[in-house]
Amino acid sequence: MPLFVMLPISVADPSLPVVPLADIDYMSDYDPTSYDHWIFRTGDAQSLTGLNKAKTLALQGDAPGYGANYITLPSAAGDALLTDMQDNANATDTLCVVARFSAPANTGINVFAGNLNSTQGGAVFASGAEPGRAAYITERGAYSSTPLGATMTHDTWYFLAAARDFSSAQVLRGLVGGAAGVESNASAGAYAPADGPIGLGNVQFASNANNTIDVAEFIVYDRALSLPDLAAVYAASKQRMAAIGIPVV
C-alpha cells in the first residue's frame, strides 16, 4: 500500500487530481484535512480545543456538561459552542457531528450544528415526536427543510452531516450515517445567512424542545464534501467512536 505524507501547503489548481477520502487511511485519530476536529473525550474543557489546528470552541453562554466521552448541551438557544467560522451568503463548508438526544423529545427542534433562526441561517437538526422524530437539513431563503431519510430515537448515537456549496451553484448535501445521502439544489432563492458564527448546538433558534443533546465528536471542513466523501467520514468516525465506547448506528 503506498504511503503518502501530507505537507502543509496547498495549490489552487482545480484541474489537479484529488484523492477520494475513501482511499485514505490516516495515521492520526483525527482528520488532518479538516478545518478542525474535536473529540470530547477528556471530560473537561481541554476537549474544546481542536486536535488538528488547535482552534478553541468559544462558550456562547454557560459551559457544557462534561461526560467521560461526550459533552452535554441544552436544546434551548444561547449555550452553543462557537467556531471562528462566520456564516455568509457564499458559504462553502461541511459540518459533521456524532450526537444523540438524551431523553424522549416533544415536538421541539434539536439543533445539532449550524446557526439558525426563523428567517436566517442553516443547520442540521431533528424535529417531530418519537417514534417519527426525523433528521433534517435546512438553509433559510434557499431551501425548505430537507429530510435526511432517517428517523431518530433518544439515547442512540448518530453521525449527522451537512455540506453546502454556495460559492456558485447552490448545492446542499446531507447524511445520517447508515442512510443514503441526500443532495438538493436551491429552489426558493438566495441563501439568507445568519448573523454570526457557525456553532455546535443551538446558537439562536427559539426551540421549546424539553431535552438535551450529547455530542461525542464535531468535525468542520472549509469545503463542501461530496456524498462519497461524507460516507467515508462516517465510516472513519464510526470506527473511531467505537474505540472510545460510543456505538454509532
Secondary structure, DSSP 8 states (H G I E B T S, - for coil): -------S-----TTS----GGG---SSSS-TTSSEEEE--SSSGGGGB-SSS--B-EESSS--EE-SS-EEEESSTT--EEEEEE--TT-EEEEEEEEEE-S---SS-EEEEEEE-SSSEEEEEEES-TTS-EEEEEETTT---EEEEEE--TT-BEEEEEEEE-SSS-EEEEEETTS--EEEE--S-S----SSEEEES-SS------SEEEEEEEEEESS---HHHHHHHHHHHHHHHHTTT--B-
